[in-house]
Amino acid sequence: MSVAAAAGPAFPGMAGSSAEQAPDYRSILSISDAAARAQALNEHLSTRSYVQGHSLSQADVDVFRQLSAPPTDPRLFHVARWFRHIEAVLGGPCDKGGPCGLQASKGRCVQPQWSPPTGTEPCKLRLYNSLTRNKDVFIPQDGKKVTWYCCGPTVYDASHMGHARSYISFDILRRVLKDYFKFDVFYCMNITDIDDKIIKRARQNHLFEQYREKKPQPAQLLEDVHAALKPFSVKLNETTDPNKKQMLERIQHAVKLAAEPLEKAVQSQLTGEVDSRAEVLLEEARDLLSDWLDSTLGSGVTDNSIFSKLPKFWEGEFHKDMAALNVLPPDVLTRVSEYVPEIVNFVQKIVDNGYGYASNGSVYFDTAKFASSEKHSYGKLVPEAVGDQNALQEGEGDLSVTADRLSEKRSPNDFALWKASKPGEPSWPCPWGKGRPGWHIECSAMASTLLGASMDIHGGGFDLRFPHHDNELAQSEAYFENDCWVRYFLHTGHLTIAGCKMSKSLKNFITIKDALKKHSARQLRLAFLMHSWKDTLDYSSNTMESALQYEKFMNEFFLNVKDILRAPVDLTGQFEKWEDEEAELNRIFYAKKMAVHEALCDNIDTRTALEEMRALVSQCNLYVAARKAARRTPNRALLEHIALYLTHMLKIFGAIEEESSLGFPVGGPGSSLNLEATVMPYLQVLSEFREGVRKIAREKKVPEVLQLSDSLRDDVLPELGVRFEDHEGLPTVVKLVDRDTLLKEREEKKRVSKIKCLELDIC
């Protein structure tokens, strides 16, 4: 800093140089002779105060930095005293070791000004919000805490792949929010155990089992089946939906096909054949007879335990399926049957607020009154579906769309908050008479009891948007008199089966248990990870083949890295000098990590994230291959860092279920034994022994020993889940691989070898 520029304050406690002082200092510094300059400074200082109580100016400091020591000439009294005063304040004329004295101002010993780096704007997490149909920046209402309610299953039958679509997808989103973005997620899910479907199925099962226990005579069975076919045929003729019509036609055809042989056997009085034919018909006509029995005898079912037994059983099966899929359990689970008092209170307040009305023992939500309110809007999610009577009636349930029920409403768009129970239905006491909760009200009451007037996230399947979730929003905001019950609505996409719509009511579905017989939980999850959570996913052989190939590709990389890391090395050898190849791979590593991060910020795009991870592994494979071709050892630390990162990401996604320090675990789910750590030392010894034997056999030209060695590799070890990979001039690579995978590989090699033999005509 020049003296001319030193007219302002420089430090706290330092007075600014006055306008009069600056010119004096400037004229002093312009004197070239040191003695004359010191004399002029002494004369200037004699005219001003510079001792105790005087605050330094920047000009004082700048001139002080030009001197290395106080003058020895006693005539320069003021300069010496001024110097000692400033030295006492600043601690010396320059930094230690720095040559000072009279010098140009740019050479003074001061710490330069520091500026923070500009940096880059961090990408923000955005989620596709059904309320806006846009990707919105995710901002929880309370710091890092996230409140999340997820619509659970209606438990009246086996869980299927449609359930897996929603609950695996939400499990992935939940894990990423919690373990990657480090949000504190409170996850609540419900179980619907009171519902029209449950009531009807429970009655039908009960009545059919009663019918079966009576062991009807074959002639009586045939008579009952024909009686049941009449209303069924009417239902078939009235059905307009082509998929449903096709399903009903299949049932009708199967029943008629099973009835014909029984009729012939009865006519021919073939006793032994009659019994077996009757059993076949009874099973084929189960749905037909159940529906018929329910229509005639259903109102007589009064035991409430019948309606609780069915959902309790299927809820247990659902939890088993979720555990098998490695879906984390919710933090809290709510059942409708346990929240009836809260639901009654919730309905009462909606009525008190003017948005509900009682009619013939039932209570309905007044959609017109709600929509006309300035504070509210109806149909936030799917406004174009408001008034869709097919959707509304499906939401009300099969037992609630009778003519008398529909006539109770002020408007066809109104929906039931509370349903007066009819004969053959479970009931609970309430101010409007005995009844049961409507479908939509259960979620509002249970979620609000636990999460309050406004939650961060509400999740469910795409087909729940209207009327279920739109009605949830309306009744909840009518209860709280707010307009923000849910901040972000997340809806998972549909699941199709080989391109066809999956539907339990159409009997076009695959149970989770059946799916797990064909593929592992990891493979199913990888298939879901390779598709957007909000888009339609087609469960087909092509989809699963892609998942299998991805799993195999990643597993081979992990096995190769493990083999590299097993090579003995001393402590200092763990840190090898990086060449250009390592620097380039490391650059790619960080670029791919950033790409994965950006993908997850973009609506948790796991599909892109997995592709970036695959690309990173491809680069690693090229690097390892180049190193091995050059007979050089790949850099252990770098490959380990990459493999640990990939393992970490797969754990976050839930694709690695058990504890594993690196790669996919070996030993099967729930195994307490670290199989790899236990058996690998013995396999290494076996590999080295085999290498020694092969070397001697080649030198001594003993082909029989080489054949035995190959048989050990190709026939014996695969049966034990062990793969030996021989590479010319390099140690044998030892890998623990799934036994079935190795056996399939062996069969494929034999098939390819046979084809080559036939092509060469040498078989």
N, C-alpha and C positions, 0 to 999 in steps of 0.2 A: 504494500500500500504506500503510495506517495504521501509526503507531508501535506501537500495541497488537498488531498482527499480525506485527511484525517481531522475533519472539523466536527464530526458527529460522535456520539457515545459509542463505545465498542463493547464494554462489558458491564454487568450489573455492578453498581457502586462506583462507576467511573463517570465523572461529569463530562459533558461534551466540551470540546475546544470552542472557545468563543470565536467570533468572526475576527476579533482583533488579534488573537493569538496566532492563527494560522499563517498570516503573512510574515510575522516575526520569525517563526520557525523556518519558513520557506527561504527567507533572506539569509538566515544563519547557515542552512545547509548548502546554500549556493557558494559559500566561501571555500575556496580550494585549499588554502593553507590551514593545517590542523590546529596550529597554535592560535592563529587569528580567529578561527571558528570557535574554539573553546572560550576565547576572551569575549567574543560577541554573545555567546550563550550565557556567560556569567553576568554580563551587563543586562541582558534581557530578564534573567531570573531575579535580579536585584529589584525589579519593579513589580513583582507579583508574589503571591503566597504559594508555597509549594511544600510546606511541612505539615505537621500534625493537623488533621481535620480536612486537609485538601484532598478532593477526589480526583483521581488521575483522568486525563483525557487521552484519546487515541494518539493525539499529536505528541504528548509526553512519552508514550510508549514507543512510538516510531523513532523519535530522536534518541531515546535511551538505548534502543537496539543497535545504534551506530557506535556505541562505546563499549570497549571491553573491560574498562576499569575506571575508577574515579581518578581525576587528575592529581598529581603530586605537588603541583605548584600551589603554595599557600594563598597566593593572590586569587586563585580561582575557588574561593571559599563557597560561593553559592552553587557552583557546578558540583563540587564534591558532596555538599549536603543534599542537594537535589537528587544526585545519583544514588546515595545511600537510602534516601526515603523511598524511591521507586524500587530499588533492589529489594528492600524489606517487604514491599507489597507483592512484587512479582516473583521473587525468589531467585533472581539472577538475570543477567542480560541476555542469555541464550540457553538453548538446551545443552545438556552435558555432552562434552566431546565435540561440540560444534564450533568451528572457528568464527569468532565474531569480529569485534573491532569496527572501524569505519569501513562500510561497504555499501554497495548499491542496495536499495530498498527491497528488490525482488529476491535478494539472497538472505533475508532475515529468517531466523529459525522459528517459524510458527507452523502449527498444524494446519494443513489445508482444509478448506471447507469440504464436507462429505455430502453427497446427494444419494438418496435411496434409488435403487433401480426402478425403472418404469414398470417392469413386470408385465404379465398378461392377465386379462380378466378371467378368473376361474369360471368354468362352465357350471351352470346351475341345474339341479335336478328338475326335470319337467315331466309331468304325468298327464296322460290323456284323460281328461275329465269329461265324463258324459254330460255333465251339467252345462258345459260350454262347447262340447265337441271340438275342443282344441287341446293342445299340449300346454298346460299351465305350469308356471314355476311353483314348485311345492313349498309351501310355507306353513308349518304347523302353527297352531294357535298359542301354544305354550312352550316356547323354546324348542328343545329337542324331543320333547314328549309328543308321541303320536297316538291318538285314540282311534281305534279301527274296529268296526263292526262288520262281520261277514255273515251273509245269509247261509245257514246250514241246511242240511237235507231234511226232506220229509220222509220219515223212516217207516216205510211200509213194504219194502222189498229190498233185494240185493243192490248194493252200490255198483254202479256201472262206470264205463269210461267217460261218460258225460260228467259224472261227479269228479272223476280224476282230473278232467280238463280244468275244472274250476279250482279244485283244492290244491292240486300240484302247482298250478299257475300262481295262486295267491300265496302259497308257501314260498315260492321263488321270490316274489315281490317282497314278502315280509322279511325273508332272510337278507335280501340285498339292502333294504332300508335299515335293518338292525345291524348287520355285521359288516356291511361295506360303507354305508353312509353314516353309520353310528347314531341312528335315531333310537330313542327309548320307546319301543313300540308296545302298546297295551292292546292285545288282540282278543276280541270277544266274538264268539260264534254261538248260534242258537241251534237247537234241535226242535223241529216241529213234530210234536207227538200228539197234537189234536188237530185233525184236519178231515175234510170230507173223504179224501182218498183212503185215509187210515180207517175211518169209521166203516166205510163200505167194504174194504178189504177184510177187516177184522170180522165183520158179520158174515161175509161170504165164506171165509175160511172156517169159522165156527160151524156154520150151517152145513157146509160140505162134509166136514169131518163127522158131524152127527149122522149125516146121510150115509156115509161110508160105513160107520160102525153098525148101522142097522142091517148091513149086508142085504140090500134089496135083491129079490129074485131076478134072474135075467129078463124074464118077461116084463116085470115091473120096471126094471132099468130101461128097457127099450121104450116102454110107454112114457116114462118120464123124459127121456131124451127127445122123443117126438113132440111132447108137450112143450119142452124148452125151445125146440127149433122154431115153433110158430112165432113167438114174439121176437126171436133172434132174426128171423127172415124179414119181419117188418122193419126192424132196426137197420138191417142191411140195405133194404130198398130205400130207406129214408136218408141214408148216408150219402153225402155229396163229395166229401173229401176223398180223392182217388187212392191215397195211401192207406187211409183207414178202411176204405171199402175193400181194398185188396187183402188187408189183414183179416177182416171179417170173413171174406170168401174162403181164405185158407182154413180158418177154423171150421167153417161149415163143411167144407170138402173133407177135412180130416175126420170129422165126426161121422159123416155119412159113410166114409170108407171103412171106419171101424165098426159101424152098426150092421152093415150087410152080412159079414161072416157070422156074427152072433145070431142074427135072425135065421140064417140057414141052419146053424147048429141047433137052435131051439126047435125049429121045425123038424129036424132030423133026429131030435132027442139024443144028441151026442153029448152025454153028461160031462165027460172029461174035457172035451173041447169047449163046452159052454162056459165053464168056469174061467178058463184062460182068456177066452174071447171077451167075457164080461169085464174082466180086469183091464184089458186093453181099452175097451170102450169107456170105462169109468175114468181112466186117466186122460184120454183124448177129449172127453166131454167135460172135463173139470171146470173150465171157464164158463162154458155154456150152462151147466147145471148150477154152478155157484151163483150166477147172475139170476137165473130163474128162481132158485130157492130164496135169494135175498128179496126179490120182488114180491114173493108171496108170504114169506115168514120173517122178513127182516124186522118188522115193527115189534115183534115179540121178543127180541133180544134186549134184555134189560140189565144184565150183569155188567157193571162198569169195568170189572177186571178183564173182561174180554177185549175191551178197547185199549187197555194199557199193556197187555201181554205182548201184542204184536209189535208195537213200536219199541218196547224195551229190548226185544230180541234183535230187531234189525239195527237198533242203535249200537248194540254191542258188536254186531258184524261190521258196521261202518267204521267204528274205532279200530278194529283189527285191520281192516283194509287200509286205513290211513297210516297206521304204524308200519304195515308192510311196504307202503309207498314212501316211507321216510318223510311223511308230512308231520311237521311239528304240531303237537296238541295246542289248542287255544289256551290263553292265559286264564280265561273263564268261559265256562259253557253254561248256557241257559236253556231250560226246557219250558215249553209253554205250560205244561201241566203244573209246574212249580210256581208260575207267575200269574195265576188266575186273579188273585186279589189285586195285584198291581195293574193288571189289564182292566179290571172293573173300574178302578179309580181313574185310570187314564181315560176310559170312555166317558165317565161321569163328567170329568172336567171339560172334555170336548163339547159335551151337551151344554154344560154351564156357560161356556164361551160363545154359544150360539151357533155352532157348526155341526151339531148332531141332533137327531130327533128320534124318539121312540115310536114304534109302530107295531102293534100286535105282538108285543113281547120281544121284538128285535129292536136294535138301534142302528140307524143308518147315518152315513156322513153326507151332509148337504153340500154337494159339489158346486151347485150354482151360487149358494150363499158365500162359500169360500172364494170362488173365482171372482165374485163381484167386489170383494173387499180390496181396498186400496193397498193394504199391507201385504196381500198374498197373491199368488198366482198358481193356477192348477195346471198340471201337465208340464212340469219343468223339463223332464227328460225327453219325452216324446209327445210334444204338443199336437203333432199331426195325427196321433192315435186316439185323442180324446173323442169319445162317442163311438168307438169301435165296440159294438155290442158283443161280437164273438169273443174278443179278448176279455171284455169285462165279465161276461158270464163264465168264461173259463177260470177267471180269477176268483169268482164267487164259489165255485165248486159244484160238482154234480148234484149234491143233495140240496142245493140252495137256489136253483134256478127254475123251480116249479112255478106254475102260474100264480098260485096264491102268494108266494114269496115276492115275485116280481111286482105284483099289484100293491104291495105294502110301501113301495118307494114313491117319493115325490117326483123323482126323475129317473129314467132308465140308467143315467150315468152315476147315480148314487150307489155306494157300496156298503156292505155290512160291517159294522164295528163289533156288533154282538148279535148272535143268532139264537132265537128261541128254539130250544131243542124239541124235536118231534119224537114220537115213540120209536124206540130202537136206536136212539142216539144218547151219548153221555151228556151229563148236564151238571152245572154248578149254580149255586144260589147267587142272586144279584138283585138290585133294585127293580129290575124290569121283569122278574120271573126267572124260572130256571132256564139256563141256556149255556152257550159255549162261545169262545172267542171267534171272531172273524179271522181270516188268514192274515190280512195286512197288519192288523192292530198288534199282533203278537210281537213283531220285530220292533215297532215303535215303542211299546211299553218296556220291553226288556232292555233294548239298547239305551233308552233314555234313563232308565233306572241306574244303569252302570256308568254311562258316559255323559250324562247331563244334557243340557239344552242344545249343544252343538258339538259334533264330532268332526275329526279331521277327515277320516276315510270311511266310506261305506262300500262294500264289495258284494258282487253277486254275478250270476250268469247273465249273458246278453239278453236272453229271453225274459228276464225278470224286470226289465226296464219299465214296461207298461203291461198291466196296470199295477203290479205289485209295488215297485219302488216309487212310482209317481204317487200312489195312494199313501204309501208310508210317509213321504215328504209332506203331503197335504195334511194328514191327520196330526203329525208331529208338530208342524208349524202352527196348526190350529190350537194345539195343546199349549205350546210355549208362547204363542203370539209373536213369533219371530219369523225371519225369512232366511235362516242360515242353519237349519238342522244338520245338514251335511255340507262340507266344504268341497270335497273331492269324491265323485262317484266313479268307481272303477268297475268295468264290466268285462269279464272274460268272453272270448269268442266262442262260437258254436263248435261242436265236434261232429264231424261226419264220418261214416264208416264206408271206406272205399268209395267216396263220392256221394253217398246217400245220407239223407238226414237221419240222425240217430234219435229214436223216440222209444221210451219205455212203454207208452200206451199203444204203440204200433208193434211192440215186441221186436223191434229192430235195435238191439243193444247187445253189448258185450260186457259181462260183469268184470269187475276188477280182479276177482279171483281167477277167472279164465284167462284174462290178459297176462297175469303174473305166471301162469303155467307156461306161456310161450316166451316171455321176455322178462328180464330182471327189472327191479324198480329203477336201477340206474339207467337202463336203456330206455325205459318209458320216459323218465325225466329228461334225458338228453333229447329225445324226440320233441318234447314240449319246449325245451330251451332253444331248439333250433327253429322255432316259430315265434312270431309275436304273440304275446299273451292276449291281446285284444282282437286278434283276427281269427277267422275260421281255421281249424286244424283238421286235416284229413287223416284219420287213423287207418293206415293201409300198409301193405307189405313194403311199398317203396319208402314210406315215411320211416318205418322201423329199420329198414336196411341202411338208410342214411345214418341213423343213430348208432347202429351196430358198427358201421365202418368208422365213425368218429371215435367211438369208444376204443376200438382196436388201434387206431392211429395214435391216440394219446397214450394208451397203455404201452405200446411198443417204445415210445419215446421214454416213458418213465423207466421201463425195464433196462433200456440202453444206458440211461444216466446212472441207474443203480449199479450196473455192471462197471461203469467207468469209476464210480466212487469206491467200489470194493477193491480196486487195485491198490496194493500196499504202497505207502509213501510216508516219509518222515514229516515232522511238523513243518519244517521250512519248505518242504516240497509242495505243501498245500497252496502256496502262493507263488505262482509261476509268472514269469515276465509276459506281459501282453504284447502281442504283435499287432499289425494292422487288422488281421482277421478278427481278433478278440475285440478290438476297439469298435470295429464295424458291427459285430454281432451285439455288442453292448448298446450301441446307438439304436439298433433295430429293436432291442429289448425295451428300451425306454419309450421309443416311439409307439410300440404296440401296447405298452401299458397305458399310455395316454389315450390311444385309440379305444381301448376297452373302457376306460373311464368316461370318455365322451359318449360312447354307445350307451352306457348305463345311465348317464345323465339324460339321454334322449329317450325318455319313457321306458327306462330299464330294457333296452334293446338287447336281449341276451343273444339273439340270432347273430347280430353283427359282432358282439363280444366273442362268441365262440369261433366265428370265422377269423377274427384277429388273433385269437389264441392258436388256431390251427396254422395260420400263416407264420407265427412266431416259431412253432415247432418245426415247420418246413425249413426255415432258415437254420435252425439248430441242426437238423438232420444233414443239410448241405455242409455245414461247418464240420460236423463230426466225420462225414464221409471224406471230405478234403483232407482232414488231419490224418485219418487212417490211411488214405492213399499215399500220403507223404511219409508214412511210418512214424508219425509224431503223435504224442498223447494230447487229446483235447484238454482244454483248460477246465479243470475240475470245478473250481470255485464258481466260475461264470455259469456253467451248465447247472450246477446245484442251485444257484440263485434263481435261475429261470424256472427250473423244475419245481422249486418250492413256491414260487409265485403262482404257477399254474395249479398246483395242488391247493393252494389257499383259495384261489378263485372257484375251483370246483367244489370245495367244501362250502363256500358261501352259497353256491347255487344248489347245494344239497345233493350233488352228484357223487360225493364221497361220504358214505354214511358213517363209517367207523373211524376211530382214531388212526391216523396214518401220517407219518412225518413227511413222506414223499410218495406221490402217486396213489394209485388205487390199492386199497389194502388187500392182503392175501390171507386166506383162511376162512372166508365166509362171514356173513353178518352175525354179530353177537359173539364172535370167537374171542375168548380172553387170551388165547395163545398167539404170540407174535410169531407166526409160522415162518416168515422170511428170516427173521433174526435167529430162529432156532435151527433151521435145517440148512441154511446157506453155507455155513462153515464146512459141513460134511460134504455138500455138493461140490464145493470148491476143491476139497481134497480129492474127491472122486474125479473131477475134471482134470486136475493136474496129473493124477495117476494114469488116467486114460491117455493124456497127451504123451507121457513118457513111454507107455506101452506102444502107442502108434508110431512113435519115432523109431523105437527098436525094430518094430515089425517092418517098417519101410526099409530100414538099413539092412536087415537080415532077409528081406524079401519073403515075408511070411503072410500071404494074402488072407489066410484063414483068420488070423488075429485081427487084421483090419476089418474083415467082415463082421466079426464079433463086436468090434468097437462100434461099427456103424449100426448094428442091430440094437446095441445098448441105447444109442442116440435116437434111432428111428422107431423102435418097437417097445422097448421096456420103459424108458423114462417118460414118454408122453402119457402112458397109463397112470403115472404118478403125478402128472401135472408139472413136469419138468422139461424144459427145452434146452438142448445144447446146440449152439450155433458155431460151426467151425469156419474160421476165416484163414486163408492161406497166409502163413507168416505171422499170424497174430494169435494171442491166447484165445481159447474157446470162451464164448460168451454164455453165461449161465442165467436162465430166467425161470421164474415160477409163473406159470400161466394156467388159466382155468383148464381142467382136464378135458372137458367137452370141446373146447376150442381147439386144443391140440389134436384130438382125435378127428375132428372135422378137417383140420389141415392135412393130416396124414391121408385121409380118404381122398381128398382133393389131389394130393400129389400122386397117389396111385392112379387116379382117373386120368390125369394129364399124361402120366408116364405110359399108360395103356394106349391112349390116343396116339402118342408119338410112335409107339411100337407098331401100331396098325398102319400109320402113315408110311413108315419105313419098311413095312412088310417083314418085320423080324420077330414078331410074336409067335 
